[in-house]
């Protein structure tokens, strides 16, 4: 057994002895136990017994927190909280070396809370950022939560530029994990922070990042909408980011692969985050994009042809209707002519009959008159 390991074990025994109570010792000696556990952790670390070192740091931090509940002096409480948080950060570092990601997150979160209670918000933010970097590769979602929380603390303190930087770290992790929808939501939130800063030039790159991410996701409409909203920002229309975004959208809209290749080779994206720049370099127009456009044109032509055929059918129907109306008019006119001719014949027949009757009546009257004259002559 090495001397460092033996020292560590001795310190642990002294710490446990300090925590025991007896007939003449009614309360545990948390202060002595904390010091002994801290010394034990250092010795365990020297002996490369990292697990035992981590446990001793955690126990020492617990002792300081218990001391905090016993003493009411503000300065001493602040010292205890700060020292306990430092011990937890050291324990988290060891847990991270041991690939114990969940324990690392728990310890860093506890340390951040203690720093906030201590009033050291800047140190709390740095603790969150350090914790986010520790678990970025193993638990990226937790890392995003740490960076977002750090951004919120900075925003509450009025440190908007730091808040923008930390939320950008969260965006980078989400883009790396291909969580494009979530990353664009954070980009919108970052735009709100930049608007409060009143530095429009910072927003140009965010708009370009949104366009690139939306095109990567295949959402052309959202990419175009983001570009249109970008023109509401002062000076965006004249920026290189606006030209780059317009060329990207136009190349996708027209299915122009040469224009996309030319745009990707421009130096505008070199100042963007590495993950976003990588997405821009990998942008490709889908193979079915041109086919869809051609099929769409064919559909339009088919619709036009259908419209023309329908118009032809309508013209035929109109000509047939005209022919039918002409036939009906001619038939109606012939019927009227027949009726008129019949009426004329009937009138002529009636007139001739009337004339015959009148002639017969006149002849009869003449015969009667002649007979009367003959009779009168005979009498005479």
SEMIMI-512866 format. One line per 10 residues: number of its first residue (from 1); their letters; for each residue z, x, y of C-alpha. Coordinates in steps of 0.1 Angstrom, whole numbers, plus 5000, padded with zeros to 4 digits. Last residue first. Layout:
BEGIN
NUM> A> Z/X/Y  ... $
This chain:
BEGIN
380> XXXXXXXXXX> 3840/3441/5454  3860/3441/5424  3837/3465/5407  3839/3489/5436  3876/3489/5434  3875/3498/5398  3852/3527/5403  3874/3541/5431  3904/3540/5408  3886/3558/5380 $
370> XXXXXXXXXX> 3876/3586/5403  3912/3590/5415  3925/3591/5380  3899/3617/5370  3908/3639/5400  3945/3638/5392  3937/3648/5356  3916/3677/5368  3943/3689/5392  3969/3688/5364 $
360> XXXXXXXXXX> 3947/3707/5341  3941/3734/5368  3978/3736/5375  3986/3741/5338  3960/3767/5334  3973/3786/5365  4008/3785/5352  3997/3799/5318  3978/3827/5335  4009/3836/5356 $
350> XXXXXXXXXX> 4031/3836/5325  4006/3858/5306  4004/3882/5335  4042/3884/5338  4046/3890/5301  4020/3917/5302  4037/3934/5331  4070/3933/5314  4055/3948/5283  4039/3976/5303 $
340> XXXXXXXXXX> 4073/3983/5320  4091/3984/5287  4065/4007/5272  4067/4029/5303  4105/4030/5301  4104/4039/5265  4079/4067/5272  4102/4080/5300  4132/4080/5277  4112/4099/5250 $
330> XXXXXXXXXX> 4101/4124/5276  4137/4129/5289  4151/4133/5254  4124/4158/5246  4132/4178/5278  4169/4176/5271  4164/4189/5236  4143/4217/5248  4168/4226/5275  4196/4225/5249 $
320> XXXXXXXXXX> 4176/4247/5226  4170/4271/5255  4208/4271/5263  4216/4277/5226  4192/4306/5225  4207/4321/5257  4242/4317/5243  4231/4334/5211  4217/4362/5232  4249/4364/5252 $
310> XXXXXXXXXX> 4269/4366/5219  4246/4394/5207  4251/4413/5240  4289/4409/5237  4289/4420/5201  4268/4450/5212  4294/4457/5240  4322/4454/5215  4304/4477/5191  4298/4502/5219 $
300> XXXXXXXXXX> 4335/4501/5228  4345/4505/5192  4321/4535/5190  4338/4550/5220  4372/4546/5203  4358/4561/5172  4347/4591/5192  4381/4594/5209  4399/4591/5176  4377/4617/5161 $
290> XXXXXXXXXX> 4384/4640/5190  4421/4636/5185  4419/4637/5147  4421/4675/5147  4453/4674/5168  4451/4695/5199  4474/4725/5195  4504/4738/5213  4519/4769/5196  4519/4790/5228 $
280> XXXXXXXXXX> 4536/4763/5247  4563/4759/5220  4570/4796/5221  4574/4794/5259  4599/4766/5254  4619/4787/5229  4618/4818/5251  4631/4800/5282  4605/4799/5310  4596/4829/5332 $
270> XXXXXXXXXX> 4566/4838/5310  4553/4802/5311  4531/4807/5342  4514/4838/5328  4482/4820/5317  4471/4824/5281  4481/4789/5271  4459/4775/5298  4427/4793/5286  4434/4781/5250 $
260> XXXXXXXXXX> 4439/4745/5262  4407/4747/5282  4388/4759/5251  4404/4732/5229  4391/4704/5251  4402/4671/5235  4396/4654/5269  4432/4640/5272  4447/4670/5255  4429/4694/5278 $
250> XXXXXXXXXX> 4438/4672/5308  4474/4672/5299  4476/4709/5296  4456/4716/5327  4478/4692/5347  4510/4709/5335  4497/4744/5344  4486/4732/5378  4521/4716/5384  4539/4747/5372 $
240> XXXXXXXXXX> 4518/4769/5395  4532/4749/5424  4512/4730/5451  4520/4695/5437  4557/4704/5433  4562/4710/5470  4589/4683/5474  4596/4665/5441  4579/4631/5438  4550/4649/5422 $
230> XXXXXXXXXX> 4573/4656/5392  4574/4619/5384  4537/4619/5378  4541/4650/5355  4569/4633/5336  4547/4602/5331  4519/4623/5318  4542/4639/5292  4557/4605/5283  4522/4591/5277 $
220> XXXXXXXXXX> 4511/4621/5256  4540/4618/5232  4529/4641/5204  4563/4658/5201  4547/4691/5212  4531/4672/5241  4566/4659/5250  4581/4693/5248  4554/4709/5270  4556/4682/5296 $
210> XXXXXXXXXX> 4594/4684/5297  4593/4722/5301  4569/4719/5330  4591/4694/5347  4621/4717/5342  4601/4747/5356  4594/4728/5388  4630/4716/5392  4644/4749/5403  4619/4750/5432 $
200> XXXXXXXXXX> 4634/4717/5445  4667/4733/5455  4689/4705/5468  4719/4714/5445  4724/4676/5439  4687/4674/5429  4693/4703/5405  4721/4684/5388  4699/4653/5384  4671/4675/5370 $
190> XXXXXXXXXX> 4696/4689/5345  4703/4653/5333  4666/4647/5328  4664/4680/5309  4693/4669/5287  4674/4637/5278  4644/4659/5271  4664/4680/5246  4676/4649/5227  4641/4637/5222 $
180> XXXXXXXXXX> 4629/4672/5212  4655/4679/5185  4634/4707/5171  4665/4728/5162  4652/4755/5186  4646/4728/5212  4682/4717/5207  4695/4752/5211  4675/4758/5243  4686/4725/5258 $
170> XXXXXXXXXX> 4723/4734/5253  4717/4767/5271  4700/4748/5299  4732/4727/5301  4750/4759/5307  4727/4771/5335  4727/4738/5353  4765/4736/5353  4766/4772/5366  4743/4762/5394 $
160> XXXXXXXXXX> 4764/4731/5401  4798/4748/5406  4813/4718/5422  4845/4719/5401  4835/4687/5383  4801/4701/5377  4816/4733/5362  4837/4713/5338  4807/4691/5329  4786/4722/5322 $
150> XXXXXXXXXX> 4813/4737/5299  4814/4704/5280  4777/4705/5276  4778/4741/5264  4806/4732/5239  4788/4701/5226  4756/4721/5221  4775/4747/5201  4789/4719/5180  4754/4707/5172 $
140> XXXXXXXXXX> 4743/4743/5164  4769/4748/5137  4760/4780/5119  4737/4799/5143  4753/4786/5176  4789/4788/5163  4800/4819/5181  4778/4814/5211  4793/4779/5217  4828/4794/5213 $
130> XXXXXXXXXX> 4821/4820/5240  4807/4793/5263  4838/4771/5257  4861/4800/5263  4842/4809/5295  4847/4774/5307  4884/4775/5299  4887/4808/5318  4871/4792/5348  4894/4762/5345 $
120> XXXXXXXXXX> 4926/4783/5345  4949/4754/5353  4973/4763/5325  4966/4728/5311  4930/4736/5312  4936/4770/5296  4956/4752/5268  4927/4728/5262  4902/4756/5260  4924/4775/5235 $
110> XXXXXXXXXX> 4926/4744/5213  4888/4740/5214  4884/4777/5205  4907/4773/5175  4890/4742/5162  4855/4757/5166  4865/4789/5148  4882/4769/5120  4850/4750/5115  4829/4781/5115 $
100> XXXXXXXXXX> 4849/4801/5090  4823/4829/5086  4851/4855/5082  4840/4872/5114  4842/4838/5131  4877/4833/5118  4886/4867/5133  4872/4857/5167  4890/4824/5164  4923/4841/5158 $
90> XXXXXXXXXX> 4917/4862/5190  4909/4831/5209  4940/4814/5196  4961/4844/5207  4946/4842/5242  4954/4805/5244  4990/4812/5234  4993/4838/5261  4978/4815/5288  5001/4786/5277 $
80> XXXXXXXXXX> 5032/4808/5276  5024/4825/5310  5018/4791/5326  5051/4778/5312  5069/4809/5325  5055/4803/5360  5063/4766/5360  5099/4770/5347  5105/4741/5324  5114/4758/5292 $
70> XXXXXXXXXX> 5118/4742/5258  5085/4725/5253  5066/4757/5263  5086/4777/5238  5070/4754/5211  5036/4763/5225  5045/4800/5224  5056/4798/5187  5024/4780/5178  5004/4808/5194 $
60> XXXXXXXXXX> 5023/4833/5172  5016/4812/5142  4979/4812/5150  4978/4850/5155  4997/4855/5122  4972/4833/5103  4943/4853/5117  4958/4886/5109  4965/4874/5073  4928/4865/5069 $
50> XXXXXXXXXX> 4917/4897/5085  4935/4921/5062  4916/4951/5075  4948/4972/5076  4944/4975/5114  4940/4937/5116  4971/4932/5095  4990/4955/5119  4978/4936/5149  4987/4903/5133 $
40> XXXXXXXXXX> 5021/4915/5124  5028/4926/5160  5018/4891/5172  5040/4875/5145  5069/4896/5156  5065/4887/5193  5061/4850/5185  5092/4850/5162  5113/4867/5189  5103/4840/5214 $
30> XXXXXXXXXX> 5107/4812/5190  5144/4820/5182  5152/4790/5161  5181/4768/5173  5217/4763/5159  5227/4799/5153  5264/4801/5144  5263/4781/5113  5228/4792/5106  5192/4787/5117 $
20> XXXXXXXXXX> 5161/4805/5105  5132/4811/5128  5142/4847/5137  5143/4856/5100  5107/4843/5095  5096/4865/5124  5115/4895/5110  5099/4890/5076  5064/4888/5092  5071/4920/5111 $
10> XXXXXXXXXX> 5080/4938/5078  5048/4925/5062  5027/4939/5090  5045/4973/5089  5037/4975/5051  5001/4967/5058  4998/4994/5084  5015/5019/5062  4990/5014/5034  5000/5000/5000 $
